[in-house]
Amino acid sequence: MASAAAKIGSHLKELRFHLCLKSASSKGVREYIESSYVNLKVQNPKFPFLVREADNIQPKIYARYALGKESSLPLTNMTKDQVARAVESLISRTH
C-alpha cells in the first residue's frame, strides 16, 4: 500500500471507510486501518482519510474525486490484503 499512498494525486479528494467495531464482516477493514492508517497519514498528511464507525453497518470504502464524483466498494468479509487492493484500486482511478 505504501507505493499507492505516495501516488495520491489531486484527482482524489477523500477516502472514507465505513465499518463496525465488533462485527466479523468488518474484521479485515479494522486490521487494515490498524496497520496502514499511520503510514497513509505520514505519506499524505493533508489528505482526508476518514473512518466512520457504526454498529452493524456493512463495511464499505468511498472515494470522492474531483468535481464531486464518488465511487465505492463493499468490503464485507474481506481480509486486510483484499482491503488494501480495494483501496489501491480506488486511488488509481482517475474518474
Secondary structure by P-SEA (a helix, b strand, c coil): caaaaaaccccccbbbbbbbcccccaaaaaaaaaccaaaaaaacccccbbbbbbcccccbbbbbcccbbbbbbbbccccaaaaaaaaaaaaaccc
